[in-house]
């Protein structure tokens, strides 16, 4: 293995979608923005469509147009960012459904594409995207006369089930949408797991599909194995890496592996990061460099040919905890220098 190997398990991806779909009272869609969270939308979206997903969500019209080329007709593609200036050609040509976020977007869409489908995004308290209550009240009758394909909002704290914000947003969503004829969507992965009262007609799982929290039963989709370039013995008192950041306290065997922060392995995680040599948990030592990481493999039964960073032994969220971040960032930061292998599907 000359390069680090990023293995993407498409069977695990399908299993995660199916297991979330089984918990849904309505339709289960799929979020594939940001190149399917960095895993390759061309492979991921096809597998999810084959498994049964019929509504896909992306961030931008450009992503939507690319997805339409991949999936062809027969699926609905919703654009979270709505109708932005200059998007009309892409929205029309790729038959996208912009989730309109404001009166300005509504006006832009109706003037540019008067007969083209659209959806509505409402702000129920997150203060990020969507129409606020007063704005929606002024626009609701006009919008509903044109039959939006979907009305959605987004939960801010669904990964914390007991958080009072969940119930507050649920109540607000009901207040803003009850009695309307359009399909509704409030939940991503976390919302599905909150239960049926949060699920409505369509759910938008993202991180749970790719093996991340809060879906604790998710199967790992991403496996990252990094080759060992060199192994050396280090005596007590000797240091490893820049700045003498780690000094050996015992006779140690240190493996230098071929990845670093240029590959999305965050430099900040070094003090708390662990990896695996076979079944042996091994500490990352010293600073993470651009292309290289030191690993203490003293306790491994033999010098390993490669080191597991992600996969069977630790999830994207375990690695994220070491970096003080979230699994989403670990996935989307994975670089393009990895050799990629897709299995299953």
VOMILUM-980675 format. One line per field, with one value per residue (C-alpha): residue number from 1; chain; residue in one letter; x, y, z. Coordinates in nm, 2 decimals. Each point is the difference from the previous one (the first is absolute). Example, Ala and Ser with C-alpha at 12.3 -4.5 7.8 and 13.67 -1.06 7.14 Angstrom:
2
resi = c(1 / 2)
chain = c(A / A)
resn = c(A / S)
X = c(1.23 / 0.14)
Y = c(-0.45 / 0.34)
Z = c(0.78 / -0.07)
***
This chain:
345
resi = c(1 / 2 / 3 / 4 / 5 / 6 / 7 / 8 / 9 / 10 / 11 / 12 / 13 / 14 / 15 / 16 / 17 / 18 / 19 / 20 / 21 / 22 / 23 / 24 / 25 / 26 / 27 / 28 / 29 / 30 / 31 / 32 / 33 / 34 / 35 / 36 / 37 / 38 / 39 / 40 / 41 / 42 / 43 / 44 / 45 / 46 / 47 / 48 / 49 / 50 / 51 / 52 / 53 / 54 / 55 / 56 / 57 / 58 / 59 / 60 / 61 / 62 / 63 / 64 / 65 / 66 / 67 / 68 / 69 / 70 / 71 / 72 / 73 / 74 / 75 / 76 / 77 / 78 / 79 / 80 / 81 / 82 / 83 / 84 / 85 / 86 / 87 / 88 / 89 / 90 / 91 / 92 / 93 / 94 / 95 / 96 / 97 / 98 / 99 / 100 / 101 / 102 / 103 / 104 / 105 / 106 / 107 / 108 / 109 / 110 / 111 / 112 / 113 / 114 / 115 / 116 / 117 / 118 / 119 / 120 / 121 / 122 / 123 / 124 / 125 / 126 / 127 / 128 / 129 / 130 / 131 / 132 / 133 / 134 / 135 / 136 / 137 / 138 / 139 / 140 / 141 / 142 / 143 / 144 / 145 / 146 / 147 / 148 / 149 / 150 / 151 / 152 / 153 / 154 / 155 / 156 / 157 / 158 / 159 / 160 / 161 / 162 / 163 / 164 / 165 / 166 / 167 / 168 / 169 / 170 / 171 / 172 / 173 / 174 / 175 / 176 / 177 / 178 / 179 / 180 / 181 / 182 / 183 / 184 / 185 / 186 / 187 / 188 / 189 / 190 / 191 / 192 / 193 / 194 / 195 / 196 / 197 / 198 / 199 / 200 / 201 / 202 / 203 / 204 / 205 / 206 / 207 / 208 / 209 / 210 / 211 / 212 / 213 / 214 / 215 / 216 / 217 / 218 / 219 / 220 / 221 / 222 / 223 / 224 / 225 / 226 / 227 / 228 / 229 / 230 / 231 / 232 / 233 / 234 / 235 / 236 / 237 / 238 / 239 / 240 / 241 / 242 / 243 / 244 / 245 / 246 / 247 / 248 / 249 / 250 / 251 / 252 / 253 / 254 / 255 / 256 / 257 / 258 / 259 / 260 / 261 / 262 / 263 / 264 / 265 / 266 / 267 / 268 / 269 / 270 / 271 / 272 / 273 / 274 / 275 / 276 / 277 / 278 / 279 / 280 / 281 / 282 / 283 / 284 / 285 / 286 / 287 / 288 / 289 / 290 / 291 / 292 / 293 / 294 / 295 / 296 / 297 / 298 / 299 / 300 / 301 / 302 / 303 / 304 / 305 / 306 / 307 / 308 / 309 / 310 / 311 / 312 / 313 / 314 / 315 / 316 / 317 / 318 / 319 / 320 / 321 / 322 / 323 / 324 / 325 / 326 / 327 / 328 / 329 / 330 / 331 / 332 / 333 / 334 / 335 / 336 / 337 / 338 / 339 / 340 / 341 / 342 / 343 / 344 / 345)
chain = c(A / A / A / A / A / A / A / A / A / A / A / A / A / A / A / A / A / A / A / A / A / A / A / A / A / A / A / A / A / A / A / A / A / A / A / A / A / A / A / A / A / A / A / A / A / A / A / A / A / A / A / A / A / A / A / A / A / A / A / A / A / A / A / A / A / A / A / A / A / A / A / A / A / A / A / A / A / A / A / A / A / A / A / A / A / A / A / A / A / A / A / A / A / A / A / A / A / A / A / A / A / A / A / A / A / A / A / A / A / A / A / A / A / A / A / A / A / A / A / A / A / A / A / A / A / A / A / A / A / A / A / A / A / A / A / A / A / A / A / A / A / A / A / A / A / A / A / A / A / A / A / A / A / A / A / A / A / A / A / A / A / A / A / A / A / A / A / A / A / A / A / A / A / A / A / A / A / A / A / A / A / A / A / A / A / A / A / A / A / A / A / A / A / A / A / A / A / A / A / A / A / A / A / A / A / A / A / A / A / A / A / A / A / A / A / A / A / A / A / A / A / A / A / A / A / A / A / A / A / A / A / A / A / A / A / A / A / A / A / A / A / A / A / A / A / A / A / A / A / A / A / A / A / A / A / A / A / A / A / A / A / A / A / A / A / A / A / A / A / A / A / A / A / A / A / A / A / A / A / A / A / A / A / A / A / A / A / A / A / A / A / A / A / A / A / A / A / A / A / A / A / A / A / A / A / A / A / A / A / A / A / A / A / A / A / A / A / A / A / A / A / A / A / A / A / A / A / A / A / A / A / A / A / A / A / A / A / A / A / A / A / A / A / A / A)
resn = c(X / X / X / X / X / X / X / X / X / X / X / X / X / X / X / X / X / X / X / X / X / X / X / X / X / X / X / X / X / X / X / X / X / X / X / X / X / X / X / X / X / X / X / X / X / X / X / X / X / X / X / X / X / X / X / X / X / X / X / X / X / X / X / X / X / X / X / X / X / X / X / X / X / X / X / X / X / X / X / X / X / X / X / X / X / X / X / X / X / X / X / X / X / X / X / X / X / X / X / X / X / X / X / X / X / X / X / X / X / X / X / X / X / X / X / X / X / X / X / X / X / X / X / X / X / X / X / X / X / X / X / X / X / X / X / X / X / X / X / X / X / X / X / X / X / X / X / X / X / X / X / X / X / X / X / X / X / X / X / X / X / X / X / X / X / X / X / X / X / X / X / X / X / X / X / X / X / X / X / X / X / X / X / X / X / X / X / X / X / X / X / X / X / X / X / X / X / X / X / X / X / X / X / X / X / X / X / X / X / X / X / X / X / X / X / X / X / X / X / X / X / X / X / X / X / X / X / X / X / X / X / X / X / X / X / X / X / X / X / X / X / X / X / X / X / X / X / X / X / X / X / X / X / X / X / X / X / X / X / X / X / X / X / X / X / X / X / X / X / X / X / X / X / X / X / X / X / X / X / X / X / X / X / X / X / X / X / X / X / X / X / X / X / X / X / X / X / X / X / X / X / X / X / X / X / X / X / X / X / X / X / X / X / X / X / X / X / X / X / X / X / X / X / X / X / X / X / X / X / X / X / X / X / X / X / X / X / X / X / X / X / X / X / X / X)
X = c(0.00 / 0.19 / -0.27 / -0.25 / -0.31 / -0.34 / -0.26 / -0.37 / -0.24 / -0.31 / -0.17 / 0.03 / -0.14 / -0.30 / -0.05 / 0.00 / -0.26 / -0.22 / 0.02 / -0.09 / -0.28 / -0.15 / -0.04 / -0.18 / -0.37 / 0.04 / 0.25 / 0.38 / 0.20 / 0.38 / 0.23 / 0.30 / 0.13 / 0.38 / 0.07 / -0.20 / 0.19 / 0.33 / -0.06 / -0.09 / -0.35 / 0.03 / 0.02 / -0.19 / -0.31 / -0.04 / 0.01 / -0.26 / -0.22 / 0.02 / -0.09 / -0.31 / 0.08 / -0.21 / 0.05 / 0.36 / 0.13 / 0.30 / 0.12 / 0.04 / -0.15 / 0.34 / 0.00 / -0.36 / 0.09 / 0.28 / -0.22 / -0.27 / 0.27 / 0.08 / -0.35 / -0.20 / -0.38 / -0.22 / 0.13 / -0.06 / 0.30 / -0.05 / 0.25 / 0.03 / 0.15 / -0.31 / 0.00 / 0.31 / 0.09 / 0.10 / -0.15 / -0.30 / 0.17 / 0.13 / -0.33 / -0.20 / 0.23 / 0.06 / -0.36 / 0.10 / -0.22 / 0.14 / -0.10 / -0.08 / 0.13 / -0.14 / -0.25 / 0.29 / 0.07 / -0.37 / -0.02 / 0.32 / -0.13 / -0.35 / 0.13 / 0.27 / -0.18 / -0.37 / -0.12 / 0.29 / -0.04 / 0.14 / 0.00 / 0.00 / 0.25 / -0.13 / 0.20 / -0.14 / 0.27 / 0.34 / 0.05 / 0.20 / -0.21 / -0.37 / -0.29 / -0.08 / -0.36 / -0.09 / 0.15 / -0.18 / -0.33 / 0.02 / 0.09 / -0.18 / -0.32 / 0.19 / 0.25 / -0.26 / -0.21 / 0.30 / 0.02 / 0.35 / 0.15 / 0.13 / 0.00 / 0.29 / 0.18 / 0.32 / 0.05 / 0.28 / 0.05 / -0.13 / 0.32 / -0.09 / -0.34 / -0.09 / 0.08 / -0.30 / 0.07 / -0.13 / -0.35 / 0.00 / 0.08 / -0.25 / -0.27 / 0.10 / 0.01 / -0.35 / -0.12 / 0.15 / -0.11 / -0.30 / -0.29 / 0.21 / -0.02 / 0.38 / 0.22 / 0.20 / 0.36 / 0.15 / 0.25 / 0.35 / 0.17 / -0.05 / -0.37 / -0.08 / 0.14 / -0.21 / -0.31 / -0.30 / -0.13 / 0.31 / 0.00 / -0.28 / -0.02 / 0.37 / 0.32 / 0.35 / 0.26 / 0.36 / 0.27 / -0.18 / 0.03 / 0.38 / 0.05 / -0.02 / -0.17 / -0.27 / -0.08 / 0.17 / -0.09 / 0.15 / 0.24 / 0.35 / 0.01 / 0.35 / 0.32 / 0.34 / 0.32 / 0.33 / 0.33 / 0.30 / 0.30 / 0.26 / 0.03 / 0.27 / 0.10 / 0.00 / 0.19 / -0.14 / 0.06 / 0.00 / -0.27 / -0.22 / -0.10 / 0.00 / 0.05 / 0.10 / -0.37 / 0.02 / 0.29 / 0.03 / -0.03 / 0.09 / 0.17 / -0.24 / -0.07 / -0.13 / -0.17 / -0.01 / -0.32 / -0.07 / -0.28 / -0.04 / -0.20 / 0.02 / -0.22 / -0.26 / 0.15 / -0.01 / 0.32 / -0.18 / -0.11 / 0.35 / 0.00 / -0.32 / 0.02 / 0.02 / 0.03 / 0.02 / 0.27 / -0.21 / -0.18 / 0.24 / -0.10 / 0.30 / 0.06 / 0.07 / 0.33 / 0.14 / -0.15 / -0.20 / 0.19 / -0.12 / 0.07 / 0.12 / -0.12 / 0.20 / -0.17 / 0.12 / -0.02 / 0.21 / -0.28 / -0.09 / 0.11 / 0.19 / 0.09 / -0.32 / -0.01 / -0.29 / -0.20 / -0.38 / -0.11 / -0.37 / -0.21 / -0.08 / 0.17 / -0.10 / -0.26 / 0.01 / -0.14 / 0.28 / 0.25 / -0.20 / 0.00 / 0.38 / 0.00 / -0.27 / -0.23 / -0.29 / -0.01 / -0.13 / 0.33 / 0.21 / -0.19 / 0.00 / 0.37 / 0.13 / 0.24 / 0.02 / 0.34 / -0.14 / -0.04 / -0.37 / -0.16 / -0.38 / -0.12 / -0.35 / -0.29)
Y = c(0.00 / 0.31 / 0.25 / 0.01 / -0.20 / 0.14 / -0.28 / 0.10 / -0.29 / 0.05 / -0.30 / 0.17 / 0.32 / -0.19 / -0.17 / 0.34 / 0.14 / -0.30 / 0.00 / 0.37 / -0.06 / -0.27 / 0.25 / 0.25 / 0.05 / 0.18 / 0.02 / -0.02 / 0.22 / 0.05 / 0.30 / -0.03 / 0.36 / 0.07 / -0.30 / -0.23 / 0.13 / -0.05 / -0.37 / 0.04 / 0.10 / -0.19 / -0.34 / 0.09 / 0.15 / -0.29 / -0.25 / 0.19 / 0.04 / -0.37 / -0.07 / 0.21 / 0.36 / 0.23 / 0.34 / 0.14 / 0.32 / 0.21 / 0.34 / 0.17 / 0.00 / -0.10 / -0.31 / -0.07 / 0.02 / -0.24 / -0.24 / 0.01 / -0.11 / -0.29 / -0.11 / 0.10 / 0.04 / -0.16 / 0.17 / 0.34 / 0.21 / 0.28 / 0.29 / 0.13 / 0.33 / 0.08 / 0.21 / 0.21 / 0.27 / -0.17 / -0.34 / 0.01 / -0.19 / -0.28 / -0.03 / -0.02 / -0.22 / -0.25 / 0.01 / 0.09 / 0.11 / 0.30 / 0.03 / 0.37 / 0.18 / 0.35 / 0.23 / 0.12 / -0.36 / -0.05 / 0.31 / -0.10 / -0.35 / 0.09 / 0.27 / -0.22 / -0.33 / 0.07 / -0.36 / -0.18 / -0.21 / 0.13 / -0.08 / 0.23 / 0.00 / 0.15 / 0.12 / -0.15 / 0.14 / -0.10 / 0.35 / -0.14 / -0.05 / 0.03 / 0.24 / 0.13 / -0.01 / 0.36 / -0.04 / -0.34 / 0.14 / 0.28 / -0.25 / -0.32 / 0.04 / 0.11 / -0.29 / -0.26 / 0.10 / -0.12 / -0.34 / -0.03 / -0.35 / 0.00 / 0.22 / -0.06 / 0.13 / -0.12 / -0.10 / 0.16 / -0.25 / -0.33 / -0.17 / 0.08 / -0.17 / 0.17 / 0.35 / 0.23 / 0.15 / -0.31 / 0.03 / 0.37 / -0.04 / -0.28 / 0.23 / 0.29 / -0.22 / -0.12 / 0.36 / 0.10 / -0.29 / -0.18 / -0.01 / 0.05 / -0.24 / -0.03 / -0.29 / 0.10 / -0.08 / 0.08 / -0.27 / -0.10 / -0.30 / 0.12 / 0.09 / -0.35 / -0.14 / 0.24 / -0.19 / 0.02 / 0.33 / 0.16 / -0.20 / 0.15 / -0.10 / 0.01 / -0.04 / 0.11 / -0.23 / 0.11 / -0.09 / -0.31 / -0.15 / 0.04 / -0.16 / 0.30 / 0.10 / 0.04 / -0.33 / -0.23 / -0.31 / 0.12 / -0.23 / 0.15 / 0.10 / 0.15 / -0.19 / 0.17 / -0.20 / 0.18 / -0.18 / 0.00 / 0.16 / -0.07 / -0.15 / 0.10 / -0.06 / 0.30 / 0.00 / 0.16 / 0.38 / 0.02 / 0.20 / -0.05 / 0.27 / 0.37 / 0.20 / -0.30 / -0.02 / -0.37 / -0.15 / -0.37 / -0.12 / -0.37 / -0.18 / 0.05 / -0.10 / 0.28 / -0.04 / 0.29 / -0.02 / 0.17 / 0.25 / 0.33 / 0.32 / 0.04 / -0.31 / 0.13 / -0.15 / 0.31 / 0.12 / 0.10 / -0.36 / -0.14 / 0.02 / -0.21 / -0.22 / -0.37 / -0.24 / -0.38 / -0.24 / -0.31 / -0.05 / 0.22 / 0.35 / 0.23 / 0.36 / 0.27 / 0.17 / 0.34 / 0.25 / -0.10 / 0.13 / 0.09 / -0.35 / -0.21 / -0.12 / -0.18 / -0.30 / -0.19 / -0.37 / -0.13 / -0.22 / -0.15 / -0.36 / 0.08 / 0.30 / 0.08 / 0.06 / 0.25 / 0.18 / 0.03 / 0.36 / -0.05 / -0.31 / -0.31 / 0.12 / 0.36 / 0.22 / 0.34 / 0.14 / -0.16 / 0.17 / 0.32 / 0.00 / 0.00 / 0.30 / 0.19 / 0.00 / -0.21 / -0.30 / 0.22 / 0.19 / -0.32 / -0.14 / 0.32 / 0.07 / -0.32 / 0.09 / -0.11 / -0.16 / -0.32 / -0.30 / -0.07 / -0.34 / -0.06 / -0.34 / -0.14 / 0.17)
Z = c(0.00 / -0.13 / 0.11 / 0.29 / -0.09 / 0.05 / -0.02 / -0.03 / 0.08 / -0.21 / 0.16 / 0.34 / -0.16 / -0.13 / 0.34 / 0.18 / -0.24 / 0.03 / 0.38 / 0.02 / -0.26 / 0.22 / 0.28 / -0.23 / -0.01 / -0.34 / -0.28 / 0.06 / -0.23 / 0.01 / 0.04 / -0.25 / 0.01 / 0.01 / -0.23 / 0.23 / 0.30 / -0.18 / -0.09 / -0.37 / -0.11 / -0.32 / 0.18 / 0.32 / -0.17 / -0.24 / 0.28 / 0.20 / -0.30 / -0.07 / 0.37 / -0.03 / 0.07 / -0.22 / 0.15 / 0.01 / 0.17 / -0.11 / 0.11 / -0.34 / -0.34 / -0.14 / 0.22 / -0.11 / -0.37 / 0.04 / 0.20 / -0.28 / -0.25 / 0.23 / 0.09 / -0.30 / 0.02 / 0.26 / 0.31 / 0.16 / 0.08 / 0.26 / 0.04 / 0.36 / -0.11 / -0.20 / -0.32 / -0.01 / -0.25 / -0.33 / 0.09 / -0.23 / -0.29 / 0.23 / 0.19 / -0.32 / -0.20 / 0.28 / 0.12 / 0.36 / 0.29 / 0.17 / 0.36 / 0.01 / 0.31 / -0.03 / -0.17 / -0.22 / -0.11 / -0.06 / -0.23 / -0.18 / -0.06 / -0.12 / -0.23 / -0.15 / -0.01 / 0.05 / -0.05 / 0.16 / 0.32 / 0.32 / 0.37 / 0.31 / 0.29 / 0.33 / 0.30 / 0.32 / 0.22 / -0.13 / -0.16 / -0.29 / -0.31 / -0.08 / 0.03 / 0.35 / 0.12 / -0.10 / -0.34 / -0.05 / 0.11 / -0.26 / -0.28 / 0.10 / -0.20 / -0.31 / 0.03 / 0.07 / -0.30 / -0.21 / 0.18 / 0.15 / -0.03 / 0.36 / 0.31 / 0.23 / 0.30 / 0.18 / 0.36 / 0.19 / 0.28 / -0.12 / 0.10 / 0.37 / 0.04 / 0.33 / -0.12 / 0.04 / -0.34 / -0.17 / 0.14 / -0.05 / -0.37 / -0.04 / 0.14 / -0.22 / -0.31 / 0.07 / 0.05 / -0.33 / -0.21 / 0.15 / -0.25 / -0.31 / -0.28 / -0.08 / 0.12 / 0.31 / 0.12 / 0.33 / 0.07 / -0.10 / 0.17 / 0.35 / -0.06 / -0.13 / 0.33 / 0.21 / -0.11 / -0.23 / 0.12 / -0.15 / -0.33 / -0.20 / -0.37 / -0.11 / 0.20 / -0.11 / 0.15 / -0.06 / 0.25 / 0.12 / -0.35 / 0.01 / 0.34 / 0.23 / 0.32 / 0.13 / -0.18 / 0.25 / -0.19 / -0.33 / -0.16 / -0.09 / -0.36 / -0.01 / 0.06 / -0.01 / 0.00 / -0.03 / -0.09 / 0.23 / -0.18 / 0.27 / 0.35 / 0.24 / 0.36 / 0.23 / 0.33 / 0.32 / -0.01 / -0.38 / -0.18 / -0.30 / -0.25 / -0.01 / 0.32 / 0.21 / 0.08 / 0.11 / 0.19 / 0.06 / 0.36 / -0.09 / -0.28 / -0.28 / -0.36 / -0.21 / -0.34 / -0.24 / -0.21 / -0.34 / 0.08 / 0.17 / 0.02 / -0.38 / 0.00 / 0.24 / 0.32 / 0.21 / 0.17 / 0.31 / 0.08 / 0.06 / 0.39 / 0.02 / -0.31 / -0.01 / -0.29 / -0.05 / -0.10 / -0.06 / 0.33 / 0.20 / 0.10 / -0.07 / 0.10 / -0.25 / 0.12 / -0.07 / -0.23 / -0.31 / -0.30 / -0.35 / -0.13 / 0.29 / 0.34 / 0.28 / 0.16 / 0.31 / -0.11 / 0.29 / 0.13 / -0.34 / -0.04 / -0.32 / -0.21 / -0.19 / -0.37 / 0.04 / 0.26 / 0.03 / 0.06 / -0.07 / -0.03 / 0.21 / 0.32 / 0.00 / -0.16 / -0.16 / 0.33 / 0.21 / -0.22 / 0.01 / 0.38 / 0.00 / -0.23 / 0.20 / -0.30 / -0.16 / -0.23 / -0.28 / -0.01 / 0.01 / -0.30 / -0.21 / 0.07 / -0.14 / -0.27 / -0.36 / 0.04 / 0.12 / -0.22 / 0.01 / -0.01 / -0.01 / 0.13 / -0.01 / -0.17)
***
